[in-house]
C-alpha cells in the first residue's frame, strides 16, 4: 500500500477541505428560479436570452477574423477565385560587392567553403584582403545567425590572404 509522508497528507487535507467548501457553494450560487434555464455564471460567461441578439458597438463594422460559424458543421470550404500565383525569384544581378572584416574557423567542411553574411547560397565568392591585395575564392555556405564578420573562411584559406595573428582583416567581398 502507498503511504503518504506528512507534507503530502497536509496537501491532501487542504485540497479536500477546499473541495468540500467549494462544491456546495458553487451549487448554491448557480441555482436559479428558472429550473430549465442554463446558468454558467460560476464560469463567468453570460448567456443572452433566445429572444435577444448580442449587440455590438458598431453594427456596420466588419469582423477582421470573419464570421465564426460552426467549424465542424460548415462542410468543405468553397473554392476561391482561381488566379496565377506569383513566386518571387531573384533576378540576374550584376556582381555585388561588400566591405567588411574576415576571420577564420577550422570547423568549416573544406577550404573551398566559406560563410558570407549576405551572399546567396552556393555562389562563387572572391575575398580580397584590403591590406595586401591578396585574394581567394570560395563557395558561399549557410551563415549562422549572429555572425559578426562579413566573411568566415577555413583556416587554410585564410592563410592565403593573411597571417592568423592579423585576424580579423579588412576585406572586400565580391560575388
Secondary structure, DSSP 8 states (H G I E B T S, - for coil): -----HHHHHHHHHHHHHHHHHHHHHHHHH--SSSSS---GGGT-----TTS----S-TT---TT-----TTTS-S--------------------EEEEEEEEETTSS-TTEEEESSS-TT-EEEEEETTT--EEEEEEE---TT--SSEEEEHHHHHTTS-GGG-SEEEEEE-
